[in-house]
Amino acid sequence: MPPEDARTAFESLVAETHVRHALIQAGGQHNTIPTSLATALLLNGTASELRAIYESKKRQLQGWYVSPGRISHLEDRARHLGNVQFQRAYMDFFSMENGRLAGDSTRLCVLHFTSGLKPLIYGLFGGCGRSLCFLGYAFEVQNALMVVQSLVLAAMDWPAFVEELLEHPQLATASAELLSPDAMLTRIYYDGRFSSVIKRPGLESAVPRLLSSAQFRSAVLDYIHRLDLRDMQNLAAQLSQLSTLLLCATHKKEKPAFDYYLGHLPTVVNCFRVLLATFGAVEKITVQLARGVWLLVVLSYIAQLRPHIDRTLVEDLEVPDGDAAWEGILSGLTQVVHSESGTQLIDSDLQSALRSLHCFALATSDQEQRKLYLKAAWKLRSQWKCWIGFGAPEEETLNIRL
């Protein structure tokens, strides 16, 4: 467990940014202070390191502004989804709902994920799954304010196309063929329906164009329908391995490169594991969580141009075994460097990915799987220089067959 003074600092700083800083910033960027602090806390960061993270990140953030109206009931909640001008109103609404339910965060989520004209659960899969990760961290560090914030983000990121896909009548009937995630991704790699749809990677810019095609939506729905949901824990384990390989085993040989959007998937999957433990008794939620996370994996893979997965890029690495190796990989991740040019922090998405790989290793008793996660984490920590995958002309590319 992290030292108590770090926990106290964490609670204080999350409360401070909750009051001072809007969750959605200019240009649609999210306030990442709460999740960055949560990651640092879970990596045993000190109170001084948490405060330095907060001070560094708060400089770029703007405050709240008054919403044009109030949200006081479920009908209002559905009416203003996706309208960033109402983010303060949503914050007030979910804060009041949290109080009405006596601070029962699980009950608060179940209520808003399953009720109303537009169930809020679909918002977890907008914005590359950022609100899903926010919620996963919230339950992992047991912070009620972050739960409320994650619901606000889900309302802001709420995408109509996710509800249309995950509520499609086709999913109400059993598929004649159920497949594992890695088997389906192999099929997607060769699926001609996804060829020549886009020429450059970049998930957030590509998804609107992809989903404008009825053929594309139908193909994606087919792969969602085939997802085997009979054993959720096994599915989480399969997604853990697949997300790891997508991050660390998709570059060209001897040219290490790590895609930003594929690199986000281990964190998405790890937070999915946390939420499965939280909502495991509510089948309606767990099924949609599983399908939504799989949708994010599929969309990310296609939008990043379906790179070839070569397991040997990870499996053939020579890395020392044991806890000492993990200690070396995780050490210094919360370190803050002060220099004349300012405060330098380790990339927060890199932190999250490395921690997720460690969580995957802790969650399995399979020694070969543990070695895979250790090798992937060592590779990422030692070879990462920057993120790619934004479609810039000068950036490195993955091993892509167009």
N, C-alpha and C positions, 0 to 999 in steps of 0.2 A: 504493500500500500504506500502511496506517496506520503511524505511527511505532512503533518497537520497544518503547518504554516503555509504550505503550498496550496492545500485545499481551501484554507481561509482566503488566501489571495485570489484564487480562482473564483470563488463565489462572489467576492467583492467586485472583481473586474468584470465578470459577466453581468452583474447587476448594474454596474456603471455604464457599460456600453448599451445595455438595454434601455437605459434612460436617455442617453446622450445621442446615440447614432442610429440613423435609419437602417433598416435591414437591406433594402434595395437602394443602391447608390446610382448616381448619374451614369448613363450608359448601360444600365441593367446589371452592373456588377453587384455581387453580394457582399455584405459585411461579414468577413471571415474571422473576426476576432473571437467569437465564442468557440468555433470549431478548432481554431489554432490553439487557443488556451486549453481546450479539452485534450487535444493531442499531446501537448506538452505535459499536462498533468498526468496522463496515462503513461507517458514515457519517463515519469519520475523527475520532471523538471522542478527546479527550485522556485521559491516565491519570487526571488529577484529576476529569474529568467522569465517567469510569467509576466511580471510587471514590465520588463524590457520589451517583450513581444507586444504587449498592449500599447505601450508608448510609441513604438515604431509604427504600428498599423493604424493607430487612431488619427495620425496626421493627415491621411488622405480621405478621411470620412466626413460626410455631411450629417447634419442633424435631421430630426424629424420635421415634417411640415404638416400643417393642418389638412385633414381630408375634407373633400367637398360635402360629405354627409356622414351619417352614423350607420353602423351595422348593429342591429339589435335582435335579429331572429334569423332562422335558417333561410327564409326567402331572400333576405338581404345578402346573406353569405353567398348564395348562388348567383345573385344578380351582378355582383361586382368582381367576380373571379377574373384574375389576370389584369385588373386595372390598378397599376402601381400607385395612382393617386389616393387609393383607399387603404394603403398599407398601415397607416396609423389607426384608421378605423378598425381594421382587422385585429391589430394588436390590442386595442381596447376591448373588442368583442371577445377574443379568446381569453384575455386576462379575466374578464368578468365570468366567463364560462368556467374557467379554472377555479375561481372563488366559489361559484355556485355548486361545484362538485367537490368542494372541500379539499382542493389540491390533489385529487385523484387523477394523476396524469394518464394512466392507462385507460380509465373510464372516459376521460375527455377525448382521447384519440379514437376509441371505439365508437363513441357517439358520432363524431364528425366524419369518420371514415365510412360509416355504414348508413347514414341517414341524410335526408334532404334530397332535393332535386338533382344535385350534382355532387355525389360523395367526394369528400376531400382527398381520399386516398390516391386518386389519379394525379393530383398535384405533386405527389412525391416523385413522380417520374419525369416531370418537366425539368428544364434547366440542367440537363445531364445528371439528374438524380441528386442534386445538391441538397434539397430539403430532406430527402430520405437519409442522406448521410448526417445531416444536422440532427434528425430525430434519433438515429442510431447512437450518436455520441451523447445526446441528451439522456437517454435511458442508461447508457453505460456509465456515465458519471453521476447519474441520479440528480439531475438539475431541472427543476420544474420550469424555470424561466426559459431554458433552451427548448423545452417541449412546446411551450406557447410560441416561441419564435419560429420553430419548425413548421407549425401550423400556418403561421402568417406567410412564410415562404411558399408553402404548398398552395396557398390561395393565390399568391402572386404568380407562381410558375405554372398554374393549372393549365394543361394543354387539352383542348377538345379532342384531338386525334387519339390520345391515349384512352379516354373514355370510350370513344367509338370502337377502337380495336378490342379493348378488354371486356366490353359489354356486348360484343358481337354475338348474335344468336348461334353462330357456328360453334362457339366455345361451350355452349350448353349441352352439346352431345359429345359422347366419347369418341376419340379419334381411333381409327382402325389400326393406326401405327403409332406407338409411343417410342420416342428416341431420347438418348442422352444428349446433353448440350454439346459435347465434343463431336458426336456423330452428326448432329444437325449442322454444326459449323463447317464440317467437311463438305456437306452437301451444299451449303451456301457458297462455299469457295468455288464450286464448279457450276453453280446455278446461273444459267444464261439470262435469266430475267433481271439480274442485277448488273449485267455487263453494260458498259458505256453510258450508265445513267449519270455518273459524275466523273470528272477528270481530275479534280484536286481534293485532297482531304480537308476536313474541317467540319466536325459534327454539327455544330450549331447553325452553320450556314447551309449545310447539305440537307438536313432533315426536312425543312419546308419544301425543297425541290423534290426530294425523294417521295414524300407523302402526297404530292400533287398528282402522282401517277396511280390510277386505279389498279393497274397490274402490280405495281410495287406493293401497295397496301394488301392486296390479295395474297401475294407471295409471303409477306411478313406474317400475316394472319395464319397461314398454313403452318409456319414454323412455331408459332405460339401454340397452336392447337395440338401439335405433336409432343409438346413438353410433358414428360412423365412426372406427375405430381403425387405419386403414391407414397413416396418416402421423402419427406421434406429434408430431413437431416442428410440423407444421401445426396439429394439434389444440391444442398448447400456445399457439401464436400466436392462434388463435381464442378460446381461453378467456381469454387476456390482455386482448384487446379487450373481450370481453363483461363480464368482471369489472370493468373500468374504467368501462364505461357503467352498470353496475348501481350502482356507487358514486356516480358524479358526474352521471348523466343521468336520474334517476328522481324528482326532486322536482317540485313545482309551479312553474310559471314565476314568476320574480321572488320566489320563496320558497326560497332554497337550504337544503337539509337533507341530512344524510348519515347513513344507517342503519348502526348498529354491526355487524350481522351481514352485511349486504351489503358493508360496508367491510372486513370481514375477508377477503373472497374474493380480492382482488389478492395478498395475502400468501400465501394458500393456493396460488394458481396459480403464483406465483413460486417457492415452495418445491417445487411439483410439477416445475417446469422443472429445478431443481437435482437432484432425485431421479431424473429421467429420465436426466440425464447420469451419475449414479452407478450406476444399475441398468439401463442401456440394453441390456446384453447378456442380461438375464434377462427373457424375454418374459412369463413368468407373473406377475412382479412389476409390470412396466410396464403390462400390461393392467389389473390390479386397481387400480393407482394411478390410472390414467386414469378408470376407471369410478367409483372411490370419490370422486375429486375432482368429477366430474360429478354424482354423487349429492348431494354437499354443496351444489353450486350450485343444483340443482333444489329440494332441501329448503329452502334459505335463501330462494329466490325465492318459493316457495309460502307458507312460514311468514310471510314479510314482506308477504303479501297481494298478490303479483303486480303490483307497480307498473309503470306504463307507462314504457317507455324512449323518451326524446326526445333523439336524437343532437345536435340543434341546441343544446341546453343547454350542450354542450361545443364543438361545431364552430364555432359563431358567435362565440366569444370572440376578442378581439383581444389577442394575447400576443406579446411579442418572441421572435424565434427564437434558437436557438443555445445554446452551452454557458453563456454568461453568464446566460441566463434560468434554466437549471437550477441554477447556482451560487446564484442569489438564492433559489430555492425551497428548496434543501437547506441553506442556511447557517443556523446557529444551532439546528438541530434537536436537538443534543446539549447545548445550553446549560443550565446549572443556575443558577437564581436563588435567592439566599439573602435572606430578609427576616425581619422580626420574627415573622411568622406561620409561618415554617418554610421548608423547602426546596421549591421549586416546579420540577417537571419537565414538559417537553412530553409530552403524552399519548403513551404508547408505541405504541398501535395506530395513531395518526395518523402517527408516525414510520415505522412498518413499511409502511403503505399508500403513503406518498410515496416511500419508497425502492423499493418494488415497481414503481411506475409508472416510475421512472427506469430500473430494470432492464429493463422491457418496451421502453422506448425504445432502450436500448443493444443489445437483442437483435434488432432489425429493421433492415433496410436500406431499407424503404419510407418515404419522406419524409412521406407523408400520415399514416402510422401514428405516426411520431415526433411530428408536430405534435399529433395527438390526445392522446398521452400527456403531452406538455408542457402543453397547455391544461388537461387534467384535473388535473394536479398543481398548476398555478397556481391553478385554481379551488378545489381542496381546501385549499391552504395559505392562500389569502386569504379564503375564505368560511366555513371551518369554525369553529364556535363550541362545539359539543358533539355527542355522538352521540345519535341517536334510534333508535326501533325496538324499544323495550322494552314498549310497550303502555300507558305511563302516560297518564292522561286529559288532562293539560295539555300534552303534548309535540306538536311539529309532526309532520305526517304527510306521507308521500310522495304522488305522484300515483297514487292507487289507484282502480280501478273495481271495486266490490263487486257 
